[in-house]
Amino acid sequence: MSRRPLPDLSAYLVLDPGLCGGPEGMIATTRAALAGGITVVQLRDKTGGTEALIDTGRALMRLLEGTDVALIVNDDIAAALAIGAHGLHIGQGDLPVAEARARLGATPLLGLSVESPELAAQVDPALVDYVGCGPVFATPTKTDHKTPVGFDGLARIVAAAPVPAVAIGGLKPEHAPDALRAGAQGLAVVSAICGQPDPQTATRALVTALSEARP
């Protein structure tokens, strides 16, 4: 079992360069989300290239310095290592888990996307620290996603996973009660914060909904 300490996974922001308006927009959105109480930030940019990702990631690390908020880099392990990010998140079609852990070393976090109970059950908790489960709903921010699982499917995936789980896929603050009831520790959101007129207020709405949904 992993001994790496996990951050608070409850309010998990996945940055989208299109919705945020590019690298500067992602930094501005993160600054606002920090003020609103975000707990994890994932840097996801499938088009900008590793060097651009490193530049943005280093700026985000400076922004997060002195906070408890973790920066997770999506998919690009070279960028994650160069940034000194707190962790890496990969999908089923990305780098193999064992290779990712070997390259990351023992300390950084490793998250893995799982879309079914079968995939969740195969997770090795010695290598993977948390899973992203879904998509709960269809979402335009990830056009190649798998079939939406709904909250019943989410509950089955979470129950099969040997590590903490975050729900993802078209989620908004009002979905917090159902996601937590299904066993997820938090909500990973994109458009609920990115591209919103006031990302700080949007983040605060998510954090408040999560707090009110907890027993």
N, CA and C of each residue as an Amber inpcrd file, in Angstrom:
protein
   645
   0.8480000  -1.2000000   0.0000000   0.0000000   0.0000000   0.0000000
   0.8810000   1.2470000   0.0000000   0.4550000   2.2340000  -0.7750000
   1.2140000   3.4800000  -0.8510000   1.2130000   4.1990000   0.4980000
   2.3430000   4.7940000   0.8140000   2.4350000   5.6130000   2.0270000
   2.5190000   7.0960000   1.6740000   2.3260000   7.4180000   0.3920000
   2.3930000   8.8230000   0.0010000   1.1690000   9.5510000   0.5510000
   1.3680000  10.6770000   1.2340000   0.2140000  11.4150000   1.7560000
  -0.5760000  12.0520000   0.6110000  -1.8700000  11.8600000   0.6560000
  -2.7380000  12.4250000  -0.3720000  -3.1690000  13.8350000   0.0060000
  -3.2960000  14.7130000  -0.9820000  -3.9080000  16.0100000  -0.7050000
  -5.4150000  15.8460000  -0.5280000  -6.0710000  16.8880000  -0.1410000
  -7.5300000  16.9220000  -0.1070000  -8.0150000  16.8410000  -1.5570000
  -8.6980000  15.7660000  -1.9180000  -9.1300000  15.5360000  -3.3040000
 -10.5170000  16.1000000  -3.5970000 -11.1130000  16.7930000  -2.6440000
 -12.5370000  17.1050000  -2.7750000 -12.8620000  18.0560000  -3.9290000
 -12.1350000  19.1370000  -4.0520000 -12.4230000  20.1430000  -5.0930000
 -11.2540000  20.1590000  -6.0640000 -11.3760000  19.4140000  -7.1420000
 -10.2750000  19.0770000  -8.0440000 -10.5150000  19.7810000  -9.3840000
  -9.7210000  20.7950000  -9.6610000  -9.8590000  21.5760000 -10.8940000
  -8.9740000  21.0020000 -11.9890000  -9.5720000  20.7030000 -13.1400000
  -8.8230000  20.2940000 -14.3260000  -8.8110000  21.4710000 -15.2990000
  -7.6310000  22.0360000 -15.5050000  -7.5230000  23.2170000 -16.3630000
  -7.6710000  22.8440000 -17.8340000  -8.3730000  23.6870000 -18.5630000
  -8.5770000  23.4910000 -19.9950000  -8.1330000  24.7600000 -20.7170000
  -7.0850000  24.6960000 -21.5540000  -6.5710000  25.9190000 -22.1840000
  -7.5770000  26.5960000 -23.1000000  -8.4440000  25.8090000 -23.7160000
  -9.4570000  26.3980000 -24.5920000 -10.4640000  27.2210000 -23.8190000
 -10.9920000  26.6540000 -22.7440000 -11.9860000  27.3590000 -21.9380000
 -11.3680000  28.5140000 -21.1590000 -10.1240000  28.3210000 -20.7190000
  -9.4810000  29.3420000 -19.8900000  -8.8830000  30.4940000 -20.7100000
  -8.6370000  30.2600000 -22.0050000  -8.0370000  31.3080000 -22.8220000
  -6.5230000  31.2350000 -22.8570000  -5.9800000  29.9910000 -22.9500000
  -4.5380000  29.8350000 -23.0860000  -3.8050000  29.7960000 -21.7670000
  -2.4680000  29.7500000 -21.8220000  -1.6610000  29.6190000 -20.5990000
  -1.9120000  30.7170000 -19.5690000  -1.9650000  31.9600000 -20.0080000
  -2.2000000  33.0450000 -19.0420000  -3.5710000  32.9130000 -18.3980000
  -4.5330000  32.4800000 -19.1860000  -5.8740000  32.2710000 -18.6490000
  -5.9240000  31.1410000 -17.6400000  -5.1270000  30.0960000 -17.8790000
  -5.0830000  28.9920000 -16.9140000  -4.4700000  29.4510000 -15.5900000
  -3.4750000  30.3070000 -15.6770000  -2.8540000  30.8400000 -14.4620000
  -3.8430000  31.7430000 -13.7180000  -4.5330000  32.6010000 -14.4650000
  -5.5140000  33.4990000 -13.8450000  -6.6630000  32.7120000 -13.2160000
  -7.1100000  31.6610000 -13.9080000  -8.1870000  30.8250000 -13.3760000
  -7.7440000  30.1350000 -12.0960000  -6.5040000  29.6500000 -12.0820000
  -5.9860000  28.9940000 -10.8750000  -5.8990000  29.9740000  -9.7150000
  -5.4510000  31.1910000  -9.9860000  -5.3650000  32.2030000  -8.9230000
  -6.7480000  32.4470000  -8.3190000  -7.7570000  32.5660000  -9.1730000
  -9.1210000  32.7900000  -8.6980000  -9.6480000  31.5650000  -7.9500000
  -9.3620000  30.3780000  -8.4840000  -9.8340000  29.1450000  -7.8520000
  -9.1900000  28.9490000  -6.4820000  -7.9240000  29.3430000  -6.3620000
  -7.2540000  29.2840000  -5.0640000  -7.9940000  30.1280000  -4.0380000
  -8.3680000  31.3230000  -4.4530000  -9.1040000  32.2150000  -3.5540000
 -10.4690000  31.6320000  -3.1970000 -11.0080000  30.7920000  -4.0980000
 -12.3070000  30.1790000  -3.8470000 -12.2530000  28.8910000  -3.0570000
 -11.0370000  28.3480000  -2.8330000 -10.9040000  27.1760000  -1.9870000
 -10.6110000  25.8690000  -2.7050000 -10.1070000  25.9420000  -3.9280000
  -9.7900000  24.7110000  -4.6650000  -8.7380000  23.9140000  -3.9050000
  -8.7450000  22.5700000  -4.0380000  -7.8130000  21.7420000  -3.2690000
  -6.7690000  21.0330000  -4.1280000  -7.0670000  20.8000000  -5.4110000
  -6.1210000  20.1850000  -6.3470000  -6.2680000  20.8740000  -7.6930000
  -5.1430000  21.0630000  -8.3790000  -5.1650000  21.6260000  -9.7250000
  -4.4500000  20.6610000 -10.6630000  -5.1380000  20.2740000 -11.7310000
  -4.5120000  19.4430000 -12.7570000  -4.2820000  20.2820000 -14.0090000
  -3.0470000  20.2690000 -14.4810000  -2.6780000  20.9870000 -15.7010000
  -2.8310000  20.0300000 -16.8740000  -3.8460000  20.2850000 -17.7050000
  -4.1130000  19.4310000 -18.8660000  -4.1040000  20.2790000 -20.1290000
  -3.1640000  19.9950000 -21.0040000  -3.0820000  20.6950000 -22.2900000
  -2.5100000  19.7200000 -23.3080000  -3.3830000  19.1870000 -24.1440000
  -2.9940000  18.1530000 -25.0940000  -2.3650000  18.7220000 -26.3650000
  -2.3740000  20.0300000 -26.5270000  -1.9540000  20.6170000 -27.8040000
  -0.7310000  21.5210000 -27.7000000  -0.3980000  22.0050000 -26.5150000
   0.6340000  23.0310000 -26.3960000   2.0660000  22.5450000 -26.4830000
   2.2900000  21.2460000 -26.2450000   3.6530000  20.7220000 -26.2620000
   4.3010000  20.7870000 -24.8880000   5.3510000  19.9880000 -24.7170000
   5.9900000  19.8400000 -23.4080000   6.6020000  21.1390000 -22.8980000
   7.3030000  21.8770000 -23.7630000   7.9660000  23.0980000 -23.2950000
   6.9660000  24.1220000 -22.7830000   5.8730000  24.2990000 -23.5120000
   4.8430000  25.2430000 -23.0640000   4.2150000  24.7720000 -21.7560000
   4.0230000  23.4570000 -21.6500000   3.4580000  22.8890000 -20.4320000
   4.3790000  23.1510000 -19.2350000   5.6730000  23.0190000 -19.4680000
   6.6490000  23.2720000 -18.3960000   6.5910000  24.7340000 -17.9550000
   6.5370000  25.6500000 -18.9100000   6.4730000  27.0730000 -18.5660000
   5.2390000  27.3790000 -17.7160000   4.0930000  26.8720000 -18.1710000
   2.8570000  27.1130000 -17.4240000   2.9050000  26.4420000 -16.0580000
   3.4160000  25.2070000 -16.0360000   3.4790000  24.4630000 -14.7840000
   4.3650000  25.1230000 -13.7530000   5.4910000  25.6570000 -14.1850000
   6.3750000  26.3390000 -13.2360000   5.7130000  27.5900000 -12.6660000
   4.9750000  28.3020000 -13.5130000   4.2320000  29.4710000 -13.0220000
   3.1680000  29.0490000 -12.0120000   2.5090000  27.9300000 -12.2780000
   1.4960000  27.4340000 -11.3470000   2.1240000  26.9900000 -10.0310000
   3.2890000  26.3570000 -10.0880000   3.9680000  25.9380000  -8.8640000
   4.3310000  27.1490000  -8.0070000   4.7410000  28.2280000  -8.6530000
   5.0330000  29.4500000  -7.8810000   3.7700000  29.9810000  -7.2220000
   2.6760000  29.8900000  -7.9520000   1.3930000  30.3680000  -7.4400000
   0.9270000  29.5320000  -6.2440000   1.1930000  28.2200000  -6.2980000
   0.7210000  27.3090000  -5.2590000   1.6750000  27.2020000  -4.0700000
   2.8460000  27.7950000  -4.1880000   3.8400000  27.7140000  -3.1240000
   3.2650000  28.2450000  -1.8090000   3.4840000  27.4870000  -0.7500000
   2.9860000  27.9010000   0.5580000   1.5540000  27.4980000   0.8350000
   0.9070000  26.8160000  -0.1350000  -0.4510000  26.3110000   0.0750000
  -0.4040000  24.7900000   0.2070000  -1.5370000  24.1950000   0.5210000
  -1.6460000  22.7320000   0.5740000  -2.1910000  22.1700000  -0.7370000
  -2.3280000  23.0180000  -1.7370000  -2.9210000  22.6010000  -3.0150000
  -1.8720000  21.9170000  -3.8840000  -2.2020000  20.7250000  -4.3710000
  -1.2760000  19.9450000  -5.1890000  -1.4580000  20.2760000  -6.6690000
  -0.3360000  20.3150000  -7.4040000  -0.3720000  20.4480000  -8.8570000
  -0.0990000  19.0860000  -9.4800000  -1.0470000  18.6040000 -10.2660000
  -0.9360000  17.3350000 -10.9730000  -0.8490000  17.6360000 -12.4680000
   0.0780000  17.0260000 -13.1620000   0.2090000  17.2070000 -14.6110000
  -0.4420000  16.0260000 -15.3130000  -1.2510000  16.3150000 -16.3030000
  -1.9170000  15.2730000 -17.0580000  -1.0010000  14.7180000 -18.1350000
  -0.7510000  13.4220000 -18.0810000  -0.1870000  12.6540000 -19.1940000
   1.3050000  12.8500000 -19.4750000   1.8050000  14.0810000 -19.4140000
   3.1690000  14.3840000 -19.8640000   4.1560000  14.2340000 -18.7090000
   4.7840000  13.0580000 -18.6090000   5.6620000  12.7960000 -17.4720000
   6.9350000  13.6240000 -17.5430000   7.4310000  13.9090000 -18.7560000
   8.6320000  14.7500000 -18.8780000   8.3630000  16.1370000 -18.3110000
   7.1770000  16.6750000 -18.6130000   6.8040000  17.9850000 -18.0770000
   6.6370000  17.9230000 -16.5680000   5.9790000  16.8830000 -16.0740000
   5.7560000  16.7540000 -14.6250000   7.0800000  16.7480000 -13.8690000
   8.0590000  16.0120000 -14.3910000   9.3640000  15.9280000 -13.7360000
  10.1110000  17.2540000 -13.8160000  10.0590000  17.9140000 -14.9750000
  10.7650000  19.1850000 -15.1340000  10.1630000  20.2760000 -14.2510000
   8.8470000  20.2340000 -14.0890000   8.1490000  21.2250000 -13.2750000
   8.4120000  20.9810000 -11.7860000   8.6500000  19.7190000 -11.4320000
   8.6860000  19.3580000 -10.0120000   7.2860000  19.3130000  -9.4470000
   6.3220000  18.9170000 -10.2910000   4.9200000  18.8650000  -9.8860000
   4.7280000  17.8460000  -8.7720000   3.6040000  17.9760000  -8.0890000
   3.3100000  17.0640000  -6.9880000   2.8930000  15.6930000  -7.4950000
   2.5020000  15.6140000  -8.7830000   2.0850000  14.3200000  -9.2840000
   1.7690000  14.3310000 -10.7650000   1.3750000  13.1540000 -11.2500000
   1.0460000  12.8970000 -12.6480000  -0.2750000  12.1490000 -12.6890000
  -1.0950000  12.4720000 -13.6950000  -2.3260000  11.7100000 -13.9080000
  -2.2980000  11.1330000 -15.3110000  -2.5610000   9.8330000 -15.4200000
  -2.5380000   9.1770000 -16.7230000  -3.8480000   8.4410000 -16.9790000
  -4.1150000   8.2080000 -18.2680000  -5.2760000   7.4350000 -18.6730000
  -4.8800000   6.0210000 -19.0370000  -5.8620000   5.2270000 -19.3960000
  -5.6050000   3.8280000 -19.7250000  -4.7390000   3.6790000 -20.9810000
  -4.8080000   4.6370000 -21.8910000  -4.0430000   4.5380000 -23.1280000
  -2.7210000   5.2730000 -23.0870000  -2.3620000   5.7980000 -21.9320000
  -1.1120000   6.5520000 -21.8100000   0.0170000   5.6130000 -21.3630000
   0.9810000   6.1730000 -20.7220000   2.1270000   5.4270000 -20.2120000
   1.6800000   4.2910000 -19.2830000   2.2720000   3.0900000 -19.3960000
   1.9260000   2.0280000 -18.4490000   2.2030000   2.4610000 -17.0070000
   1.3640000   2.0000000 -16.1030000   1.4480000   2.4340000 -14.7100000
   2.8100000   2.1290000 -14.1000000   3.3210000   0.9300000 -14.3100000
   4.5990000   0.5500000 -13.7040000   5.7350000   1.4260000 -14.2240000
   5.6900000   1.7420000 -15.5140000   6.7230000   2.6070000 -16.0920000
   6.6060000   4.0290000 -15.5450000   5.3730000   4.5050000 -15.4320000
   5.1590000   5.8510000 -14.8930000   5.6990000   5.9500000 -13.4720000
   5.4050000   4.9570000 -12.6400000   5.8860000   4.9970000 -11.2540000
   7.4090000   4.9040000 -11.2060000   7.9840000   4.0570000 -12.0620000
   9.4470000   3.9180000 -12.0740000  10.1210000   5.2290000 -12.4500000
   9.5590000   5.9320000 -13.4150000  10.1590000   7.1910000 -13.8510000
   9.9020000   8.3200000 -12.8610000   8.7370000   8.3010000 -12.2230000
   8.4140000   9.3490000 -11.2500000   9.2500000   9.2240000  -9.9880000
   9.5510000   7.9950000  -9.6040000  10.1740000   7.7680000  -8.3140000
   9.1120000   7.5450000  -7.2520000   9.5470000   7.4510000  -6.0050000
   8.6530000   7.0370000  -4.9260000   7.7460000   8.1390000  -4.3980000
   8.1410000   9.3920000  -4.5670000   7.4450000  10.4720000  -3.8560000
   6.2380000  11.0710000  -4.5760000   6.3210000  11.4160000  -5.8780000
   5.1810000  12.0740000  -6.5140000   3.9310000  11.1910000  -6.5470000
   2.7970000  11.8440000  -6.5510000   1.5130000  11.1520000  -6.6450000
   1.3010000  10.6290000  -8.0640000   0.5430000   9.5540000  -8.1760000
   0.1590000   9.0300000  -9.4860000  -1.3290000   8.7430000  -9.4750000
  -2.0480000   9.4190000 -10.3660000  -3.4740000   9.1860000 -10.5320000
  -3.7340000   8.4470000 -11.8280000  -4.8110000   7.6750000 -11.8700000
  -5.1420000   6.8670000 -13.0390000  -6.6290000   6.9600000 -13.3210000
  -6.9840000   7.1570000 -14.5850000  -8.3960000   7.1620000 -14.9840000
  -8.8950000   5.7330000 -15.1380000 -10.0480000   5.4450000 -14.5640000
 -10.6810000   4.1290000 -14.7150000 -12.1370000   4.3350000 -15.1070000
 -12.5890000   3.5370000 -16.0730000 -13.9310000   3.7180000 -16.6190000
 -14.8730000   2.5570000 -16.3060000 -14.3750000   1.5630000 -15.5650000
 -15.2070000   0.4000000 -15.2540000 -14.7480000  -0.2210000 -13.9430000
 -15.6250000  -1.0120000 -13.2980000 -15.2090000  -1.7080000 -12.0850000
 -14.0450000  -2.6580000 -12.3370000 -14.0110000  -3.2560000 -13.5260000
 -12.9440000  -4.1990000 -13.8460000 -11.5880000  -3.4990000 -13.8490000
 -11.5240000  -2.3370000 -14.4800000 -10.2750000  -1.5750000 -14.5030000
  -9.9110000  -1.0890000 -13.1040000 -10.9120000  -0.6780000 -12.3420000
 -10.6510000  -0.1970000 -10.9770000 -10.0680000  -1.3080000 -10.1140000
 -10.5840000  -2.5260000 -10.2750000 -10.1300000  -3.6440000  -9.4580000
  -8.6840000  -4.0330000  -9.7660000  -8.2050000  -3.6770000 -10.9650000
  -6.8430000  -4.0300000 -11.3630000  -5.7960000  -3.0400000 -10.8420000
  -6.2310000  -1.9600000 -10.2340000  -5.2960000  -0.9250000  -9.7660000
  -4.4050000  -1.4680000  -8.6520000  -3.1200000  -1.2110000  -8.7770000
  -2.1520000  -1.6210000  -7.7520000  -1.9190000  -0.4420000  -6.8110000
  -2.3770000  -0.5430000  -5.5600000  -2.2450000   0.5810000  -4.6300000
  -0.8110000   0.8860000  -4.2240000   0.1120000  -0.0120000  -4.5590000
   1.5230000   0.2850000  -4.2970000   2.0750000   1.2700000  -5.3300000
   1.3850000   1.3760000  -6.4710000   1.8510000   2.2420000  -7.5530000
   0.9610000   3.4630000  -7.7480000  -0.3380000   3.2710000  -7.6110000
  -1.3320000   4.3200000  -7.9000000  -1.9010000   4.8490000  -6.5910000
  -2.0370000   6.1780000  -6.5000000  -2.4910000   6.8060000  -5.2560000
  -3.9810000   7.1240000  -5.2380000  -4.5510000   7.4230000  -6.4080000
  -5.9810000   7.7020000  -6.4830000  -6.4470000   7.4230000  -7.9080000
  -7.7510000   7.2780000  -8.0850000  -8.3110000   7.0730000  -9.4230000
  -9.3320000   8.1550000  -9.7400000  -9.4110000   8.4910000 -11.0120000
 -10.4640000   9.3510000 -11.5300000 -11.5060000   8.4590000 -12.1750000
 -12.7450000   8.4980000 -11.7030000 -13.7830000   7.5610000 -12.1330000
 -14.8360000   8.2690000 -12.9820000 -15.1550000   7.6680000 -14.1030000
 -16.1750000   8.2340000 -14.9650000 -15.9080000   7.9050000 -16.4230000
 -16.4890000   8.6990000 -17.3190000 -17.2470000   9.9150000 -17.0330000
 -18.6340000   9.6230000 -16.4660000 -19.0300000  10.4240000 -15.4800000
 -20.3700000  10.2910000 -14.9310000 -21.3910000  10.7290000 -15.9650000
 -21.1340000  11.8660000 -16.6120000 -21.9720000  12.3690000 -17.7000000
 -21.1030000  12.6300000 -18.9230000 -21.7540000  12.7720000 -20.0660000
 -21.0310000  13.1860000 -21.2710000 -20.5320000  14.6090000 -21.0770000
 -19.3640000  14.9040000 -21.6450000 -18.7970000  16.2410000 -21.5030000
 -18.1040000  16.6750000 -22.7840000 -18.3220000  17.8990000 -23.2300000
 -17.6640000  18.3810000 -24.4420000 -16.1940000  18.7120000 -24.2520000
 -15.7140000  18.7320000 -23.0030000 -14.3080000  19.0840000 -22.7800000
 -13.3770000  17.9000000 -23.0220000 -13.9540000  16.7170000 -23.2430000
 -13.1340000  15.5440000 -23.5740000 -13.9340000  14.7050000 -24.5600000
 -13.7060000  14.9480000 -25.8260000 -14.5590000  14.3610000 -26.8620000
 -14.3390000  12.8630000 -27.0470000 -13.2190000  12.3270000 -26.5720000
 -12.9350000  10.9000000 -26.7630000 -13.2560000  10.0670000 -25.5300000
 -14.1220000  10.6020000 -24.6560000 -14.3920000   9.8740000 -23.4190000
 -15.2290000   8.6170000 -23.6760000 -15.2180000   7.7360000 -22.6840000
 -15.9850000   6.4920000 -22.7510000 -17.4590000   6.7770000 -22.4780000
 -18.2710000   5.7360000 -22.5530000 -19.7030000   5.8680000 -22.3080000
 -19.9560000   6.3330000 -20.8740000 -20.7900000   7.3550000 -20.6910000
 -21.0860000   7.8300000 -19.3370000 -21.6490000   6.7160000 -18.4520000
 -21.2610000   6.7300000 -17.1840000 -21.6280000   5.6390000 -16.2710000
 -22.7520000   6.0160000 -15.3100000 -23.0610000   7.3110000 -15.1690000
 -24.0620000   7.7270000 -14.1980000 -23.5860000   7.4940000 -12.7690000
 -24.4350000   7.8300000 -11.8190000 -24.0110000   7.7050000 -10.4180000
 -24.0180000   6.2550000  -9.9310000 -24.8920000   5.4190000 -10.4890000
 -24.8770000   4.0010000 -10.1170000 -23.5770000   3.3560000 -10.5960000
 -23.1850000   3.6800000 -11.8330000 -21.9260000   3.1570000 -12.3590000
 -20.7430000   3.6880000 -11.5780000 -20.8090000   4.9550000 -11.2050000
 -19.7430000   5.5430000 -10.3940000 -19.5880000   4.7800000  -9.0950000
 -20.6830000   4.4660000  -8.4430000 -20.6340000   3.7450000  -7.1700000
 -19.9760000   2.3770000  -7.3400000 -20.2700000   1.6990000  -8.4530000
 -19.6740000   0.3780000  -8.6890000 -18.1650000   0.4990000  -8.9230000
 -17.7440000   1.5250000  -9.6570000 -16.3180000   1.7240000  -9.9150000
 -15.5860000   2.0600000  -8.6220000 -16.1540000   2.9810000  -7.8490000
 -15.5210000   3.3880000  -6.5860000 -15.3950000   2.1960000  -5.6400000
 -16.4380000   1.3710000  -5.5800000 -16.4300000   0.2130000  -4.6790000
 -15.3450000  -0.7880000  -5.0660000 -15.0300000  -0.8620000  -6.3580000
 -14.0260000  -1.8270000  -6.8280000 -12.6020000  -1.3140000  -6.6750000
 -12.4420000  -0.0140000  -6.4910000 -11.1010000   0.5810000  -6.4510000
 -10.4660000   0.4200000  -5.0730000  -9.1920000   0.0390000  -5.0170000
  -8.5070000  -0.1130000  -3.7370000  -7.8670000   1.1750000  -3.2250000
  -8.0930000   2.2760000  -3.9450000  -7.5260000   3.5750000  -3.5690000
  -8.6360000   4.6230000  -3.6080000  -8.4270000   5.8030000  -3.0230000
  -9.4440000   6.8500000  -3.0680000  -9.8130000   7.2450000  -4.4950000
 -11.0410000   7.7040000  -4.6640000 -11.5720000   7.9880000  -5.9980000
 -12.1370000   9.3960000  -6.0910000 -11.9740000   9.9710000  -7.2800000
 -12.5550000  11.2640000  -7.6170000 -13.4960000  11.0480000  -8.7990000
 -14.6720000  11.6380000  -8.7410000 -15.6240000  11.5350000  -9.8440000
 -15.3190000  12.6130000 -10.8900000 -15.5120000  12.2690000 -12.1680000
 -15.2630000  13.2280000 -13.2300000 -16.2490000  13.0130000 -14.3750000
 -16.5160000  14.0950000 -15.0950000 -17.3470000  13.9760000 -16.2890000
 -18.6360000  14.7730000 -16.2070000 -18.5960000  16.0230000 -16.6550000
 -19.8040000  16.8400000 -16.7380000 -20.3930000  17.2410000 -15.4060000
 -19.5740000  17.2810000 -14.3610000 -20.0960000  17.5070000 -13.0140000
 -20.1470000  18.9880000 -12.6510000 -21.1590000  19.3090000 -11.8470000
 -21.3820000  20.6720000 -11.3630000 -21.6290000  20.6050000  -9.8510000
 -21.6240000  21.7630000  -9.1680000 -21.8120000  21.7400000  -7.7130000
 -23.0320000  20.9510000  -7.2500000 -24.1260000  21.0330000  -8.0060000
 -25.3410000  20.3380000  -7.5660000 -25.2110000  18.8160000  -7.5830000
 -24.1540000  18.3160000  -8.2010000 -23.9480000  16.8640000  -8.2330000
 -23.1540000  16.3560000  -7.0350000 -22.6970000  17.2480000  -6.1780000
 -21.8730000  16.8400000  -5.0400000 -22.5450000  15.7860000  -4.1560000
 -23.8190000  15.9450000  -3.7740000 -24.4200000  14.9250000  -2.8920000
 -24.4030000  13.5270000  -3.5020000 -24.7720000  13.4180000  -4.7780000
 -24.8170000  12.1020000  -5.4150000 -23.4180000  11.5130000  -5.5720000
 -22.4360000  12.3490000  -5.8930000 -21.0670000  11.8530000  -6.0770000
 -20.4880000  11.3560000  -4.7560000 -20.7040000  12.1060000  -3.6800000
 -20.1920000  11.6820000  -2.3770000 -20.9350000  10.4460000  -1.8780000
 -22.2140000  10.3910000  -2.1600000 -23.0100000   9.2180000  -1.7610000
 -22.5090000   7.9640000  -2.4700000 -22.0170000   8.1450000  -3.7030000
 -21.4760000   7.0170000  -4.4630000 -20.1020000   6.5850000  -3.9650000
 -19.5280000   7.3460000  -3.0270000 -18.2590000   6.9600000  -2.4390000
 -17.0610000   7.7630000  -2.9020000 -17.2690000   8.6770000  -3.8460000
 -16.1590000   9.5110000  -4.3050000 -15.7310000  10.4720000  -3.2080000
 -14.4380000  10.7600000  -3.1770000 -13.9340000  11.7210000  -2.1890000
 -14.0620000  13.1510000  -2.6790000 -14.3010000  13.3220000  -3.9720000
 -14.4230000  14.6690000  -4.4960000 -14.8910000  14.6920000  -5.9240000
 -15.0080000  15.9010000  -6.4590000 -15.4300000  16.1290000  -7.8360000
 -14.2980000  16.7750000  -8.6130000 -13.9470000  16.1850000  -9.7460000
 -13.0240000  16.8140000 -10.6820000 -13.8600000  17.5360000 -11.7220000
 -13.6350000  18.8350000 -11.8570000 -14.4660000  19.6470000 -12.7440000
 -13.6000000  20.4370000 -13.7180000 -14.1770000  20.7110000 -14.8740000
 -13.5110000  21.5380000 -15.8820000 -14.3620000  22.7810000 -16.1170000
 -15.4570000  22.6220000 -16.8620000 -16.2510000  23.7870000 -17.2610000
 -17.0350000  24.4090000 -16.1160000 -17.1490000  23.7040000 -14.9810000
 -17.8130000  24.3170000 -13.8230000 -17.0030000  25.4810000 -13.2660000
 -15.7020000  25.5390000 -13.6270000 -14.8410000  26.6430000 -13.1850000
 -14.1750000  27.3350000 -14.3810000 -13.5450000  26.5510000 -15.2530000
 -12.8600000  27.1320000 -16.4180000 -13.8660000  27.8000000 -17.3550000
 -13.5830000  29.0360000 -17.7250000 -14.4610000  29.7520000 -18.6350000
 -15.6580000  30.4030000 -17.9730000 -15.8010000  30.2350000 -16.6730000
 -16.8950000  30.9010000 -15.9650000 -16.5730000  32.3910000 -15.8120000
 -17.5970000  33.2460000 -15.8000000 -17.3460000  34.6870000 -15.6760000
 -16.5760000  35.0510000 -14.4130000 -16.8210000  34.3100000 -13.3350000
 -16.1460000  34.5560000 -12.0570000 -15.6870000  33.2160000 -11.4840000
 -14.4840000  32.7510000 -11.8510000 -14.0220000  31.4370000 -11.3910000
 -13.9180000  31.3160000  -9.8730000 -13.6500000  32.4330000  -9.1970000
 -13.5630000  32.3710000  -7.7360000 -14.9160000  32.0290000  -7.1310000
 -15.9540000  32.7090000  -7.5930000 -17.3050000  32.4350000  -7.1030000
 -17.7440000  31.0330000  -7.4930000 -17.3930000  30.6020000  -8.7010000
 -17.7360000  29.2540000  -9.1580000 -17.0610000  28.1970000  -8.2940000
 -15.8070000  28.4370000  -7.9350000 -15.0870000  27.5000000  -7.0640000
 -15.7110000  27.4710000  -5.6890000 -16.0540000  28.6360000  -5.1720000
 -16.6560000  28.6950000  -3.8420000 -17.9870000  27.9440000  -3.8140000
 -18.7370000  28.0200000  -4.9070000 -20.0060000  27.2850000  -4.9860000
 -19.7610000  25.7810000  -4.9270000 -18.7080000  25.3110000  -5.6000000
 -18.3610000  23.8920000  -5.5550000 -17.9400000  23.4770000  -4.1510000
 -17.0630000  24.2530000  -3.5390000 -16.5640000  23.9350000  -2.1960000
 -17.7120000  23.9290000  -1.1920000 -18.6060000  24.8890000  -1.2990000
 -19.7560000  24.9650000  -0.3930000 -20.6720000  23.7630000  -0.5790000
 -20.9290000  23.3950000  -1.8400000 -21.7900000  22.2370000  -2.1110000
 -21.1880000  20.9540000  -1.5440000 -19.8810000  20.8000000  -1.6760000
 -19.2240000  19.6240000  -1.1220000 -19.3190000  19.5970000   0.3970000
 -19.0980000  20.7460000   1.0100000 -19.1680000  20.8310000   2.4750000
 -20.5680000  20.4950000   2.9730000 -21.5740000  21.0210000   2.2980000
 -22.9590000  20.7800000   2.7270000 -23.4080000  19.3400000   2.4760000
 -22.7490000  18.6760000   1.5040000 -23.1340000  17.3060000   1.1570000
 -22.5170000  16.2690000   2.0850000 -21.5110000  16.6760000   2.8380000
 -20.8480000  15.7120000   3.7260000 -21.7200000  15.4630000   4.9540000
 -21.6940000  14.2200000   5.4410000 -22.5190000  13.8960000   6.6240000
 -22.1050000  14.7220000   7.8280000
